[in-house]
Every structure is written in structure tokens, then in C-alpha cells.
Amino acid sequence: MSHTVVVDGTTVTVGAQTRLPTLRKAIGIAHETTAFYRTNDVIRILDDSEPVATQVPDGAVIEFRSGPIGPDTDLEADDRRGSNGD
């Protein structure tokens, strides 16, 4: 089952098993960036080893950032990977 995400204002279709390294390469984003999306004022960091479609809702806007994300940066994260509290 395909899934759509938005990256840099462009809608991209990803397959059910597409992972972030493949997505980064396809759209020309450096591999060392951190991928995340925002939902209700919460930043959720994405895991490179999990399929994109299982981590974000259909139509989500995925952002990429080089460098840290956390309390000491302009982006504070509430990383809930694996919490099943989505």
C-alpha cells in the first residue's frame, strides 16, 4: 500500500516498505539529517530503520534537519518512538 508525504512542498509517494535512507537519496537530502514531523505542537523524530508509512500519517509533512533537536535548540522534541501513545 502506498503512502504520500510532503517534503519541501512536494508530494512524494512512498511504498509500504520505503525507509528514510531511500527517501533521502531519492530527493537529494544528506544522509546525516534527522527526519521529523510535527503534530499538535509536538515534534516526532522518525527512525531510519522503520518504514516511513508506519511512522507518519498519510499526507504528513516531513522535515529534515542537520544537527541536534532537543531542549537546547530551536526545535524541542517530544520523541515518542515505541511508546504506542500516538
Secondary structure as UniProt FT lines:
FT   STRAND          3..7
FT   TURN            8..9
FT   STRAND          10..14
FT   TURN            16..17
FT   HELIX           20..27
FT   TURN            31..32
FT   STRAND          34..39
FT   TURN            40..41
FT   STRAND          42..45
FT   TURN            48..49
FT   HELIX           52..55
FT   TURN            58..59
FT   STRAND          60..65
FT   TURN            71..72
FT   TURN            81..82
//
